[in-house]
Amino acid sequence: QVQVVESGGGLVQPGGSLRLSCAASGSIFDINRMGWYRQAPGKERELVASITRGGGTNYADSVKGRFTISRDYATNTVYLQMNTLKPEDTAVYYCNAEIRRYRVDGYHEHWGQGTLVTVSS
Protein backbone atom coordinates (compact mmCIF):
# COMPACT_ATOMS: atom_id res chain seq x y z
CA GLN A 1 0.00 0.00 0.00
CA VAL A 2 1.52 3.29 -1.20
CA GLN A 3 -0.15 6.66 -0.95
CA VAL A 4 0.83 9.89 -2.72
CA VAL A 5 -0.87 13.08 -1.54
CA GLU A 6 -0.51 16.62 -2.91
CA SER A 7 -1.23 19.86 -1.10
CA GLY A 8 -0.66 23.60 -1.46
CA GLY A 9 -2.88 24.53 -4.39
CA GLY A 10 -5.14 27.54 -4.34
CA LEU A 11 -6.12 30.83 -5.94
CA VAL A 12 -3.40 33.35 -6.69
CA GLN A 13 -3.13 36.52 -8.79
CA PRO A 14 -0.79 36.74 -11.78
CA GLY A 15 2.75 37.35 -10.60
CA GLY A 16 2.15 35.60 -7.30
CA SER A 17 3.71 32.48 -5.83
CA LEU A 18 2.66 29.11 -4.47
CA ARG A 19 4.50 26.10 -3.13
CA LEU A 20 3.11 22.64 -3.77
CA SER A 21 4.00 19.64 -1.63
CA CYS A 22 3.70 15.93 -2.32
CA ALA A 23 4.31 13.29 0.33
CA ALA A 24 4.61 9.57 -0.40
CA SER A 25 3.87 7.13 2.39
CA GLY A 26 3.24 3.45 3.04
CA SER A 27 5.31 0.44 2.05
CA ILE A 28 8.31 2.14 0.40
CA PHE A 29 11.82 0.79 -0.04
CA ASP A 30 13.09 3.71 -2.09
CA ILE A 31 11.97 6.28 -4.63
CA ASN A 32 13.69 7.02 -7.91
CA ARG A 33 12.24 9.89 -9.93
CA MET A 34 9.60 12.24 -8.58
CA GLY A 35 7.80 14.76 -10.69
CA TRP A 36 4.97 17.20 -11.18
CA TYR A 37 2.50 17.10 -14.04
CA ARG A 38 -0.42 19.36 -14.78
CA GLN A 39 -3.63 19.14 -16.75
CA ALA A 40 -5.73 22.08 -17.85
CA PRO A 41 -9.39 21.60 -18.83
CA GLY A 42 -9.66 19.97 -22.24
CA LYS A 43 -5.91 19.44 -22.55
CA GLU A 44 -3.51 16.55 -22.15
CA ARG A 45 -1.56 16.01 -18.97
CA GLU A 46 1.95 17.40 -19.37
CA LEU A 47 5.22 17.20 -17.48
CA VAL A 48 6.06 20.34 -15.52
CA ALA A 49 9.21 19.31 -13.67
CA SER A 50 10.95 16.18 -12.44
CA ILE A 51 13.84 15.31 -10.15
CA THR A 52 15.87 12.10 -10.02
CA ARG A 53 17.20 10.26 -6.99
CA GLY A 54 20.58 11.87 -7.65
CA GLY A 55 19.10 15.36 -7.78
CA GLY A 56 19.08 15.92 -11.51
CA THR A 57 16.20 18.09 -12.69
CA ASN A 58 14.36 18.94 -15.86
CA TYR A 59 11.65 21.48 -16.57
CA ALA A 60 9.13 22.26 -19.23
CA ASP A 61 10.25 25.23 -21.30
CA SER A 62 7.20 27.19 -20.20
CA VAL A 63 8.24 27.15 -16.53
CA LYS A 64 12.03 27.44 -16.72
CA GLY A 65 13.29 30.28 -14.58
CA ARG A 66 10.01 30.49 -12.65
CA PHE A 67 9.51 27.07 -11.02
CA THR A 68 11.90 25.08 -8.85
CA ILE A 69 11.55 21.42 -7.92
CA SER A 70 13.20 19.92 -4.85
CA ARG A 71 12.87 16.86 -2.64
CA ASP A 72 13.33 15.79 0.97
CA TYR A 73 14.66 12.24 1.13
CA ALA A 74 13.96 11.82 4.83
CA THR A 75 10.24 12.45 4.45
CA ASN A 76 9.71 11.19 0.87
CA THR A 77 8.42 14.60 -0.10
CA VAL A 78 8.79 16.56 -3.32
CA TYR A 79 8.11 20.28 -3.62
CA LEU A 80 7.35 22.64 -6.45
CA GLN A 81 8.04 26.31 -5.78
CA MET A 82 6.10 28.34 -8.34
CA ASN A 83 6.97 32.01 -8.79
CA THR A 84 5.78 34.67 -11.22
CA LEU A 85 2.65 32.67 -11.92
CA LYS A 86 0.73 33.28 -15.14
CA PRO A 87 -2.92 32.59 -16.03
CA GLU A 88 -1.76 29.83 -18.37
CA ASP A 89 -0.35 27.99 -15.34
CA THR A 90 -3.93 27.31 -14.21
CA ALA A 91 -4.40 23.54 -14.00
CA VAL A 92 -4.74 20.57 -11.72
CA TYR A 93 -1.23 19.63 -10.64
CA TYR A 94 -0.46 15.96 -10.09
CA CYS A 95 2.45 14.36 -8.29
CA ASN A 96 4.12 11.27 -9.72
CA ALA A 97 6.68 9.03 -8.03
CA GLU A 98 8.59 5.94 -9.17
CA ILE A 99 8.56 3.71 -6.09
CA ARG A 100 10.00 0.33 -5.12
CA ARG A 101 8.18 -1.42 -2.30
CA TYR A 102 11.04 -3.91 -1.72
CA ARG A 103 14.65 -4.23 -2.88
CA VAL A 104 13.85 -7.12 -5.23
CA ASP A 105 10.84 -5.34 -6.69
CA GLY A 106 10.81 -3.07 -9.69
CA TYR A 107 9.85 0.57 -9.78
CA HIS A 108 6.20 1.42 -10.32
CA GLU A 109 4.63 4.79 -10.95
CA HIS A 110 2.20 6.18 -8.40
CA TRP A 111 -0.03 9.20 -8.86
CA GLY A 112 -1.61 11.59 -6.42
CA GLN A 113 -5.18 12.83 -6.72
CA GLY A 114 -4.15 16.33 -7.77
CA THR A 115 -4.34 19.83 -6.35
CA LEU A 116 -5.92 22.75 -8.18
CA VAL A 117 -3.93 25.89 -8.97
CA THR A 118 -5.91 28.86 -10.28
CA VAL A 119 -4.09 31.98 -11.48
CA SER A 120 -6.53 34.80 -12.11
CA SER A 121 -6.88 38.53 -11.60
Summary of the structure (lengths in Angstrom):
residues: 121
radius of gyration: 14.2
end to end distance: 40.8
largest distance: 50.5
contacts: 361
relative contact order: 0.32
helix: 2%
strand: 56%
